[in-house]
Amino acid sequence: MPLPPSEPLAPVNPQKARSGLSRIWHATGYSLEGLRAGWGEKAFRQEAIAAVVLLPASLWLGTSWVEVALLAGSVLLVMIVELLNTGIETAIDRIGPEWHDLSKRAKDMGSAAVLLALLLCGGIWFGALFQRFFHG
């Protein structure tokens, strides 16, 4: 027996019903809240403080826009991956405090992603510094 026609369901998340500038305005607010929440995490705070030094240094060290983009982008990538890792850890912690192999795997993979981003960033900066000061 077919169901009678019904009214369309309202989205659970009010952000889904917004459009245009209202959606952009609210999304920006949520993003700023995410950055504030990230600031509460020690690792993100350390990376953000390092970025205050490294982002301007990328303008000095890079000799082309591509080099500046790689240097600055690698720093921002570390911060992005750190925020994603923190989001994964927070979601896992919300599920429950008990130990579970899948929870551990998710957290370990998030941590590994941060490590790889840090290694990439370090490699890019090492290469740029080497080229600038030791390779002529």
Secondary structure, DSSP 8 states (H G I E B T S, - for coil): -----------SSGGGG--HHHHHHHHHHHHHHHHHHHHTSHHHHHHHHHHHHHHHHHHHH-SSHHHHHHHHHHHHHHHHHHHHHHHHHHHHHHH-SS--HHHHHHHHHHHHHHHHHHHHHHHHHHHHHHHHHT--
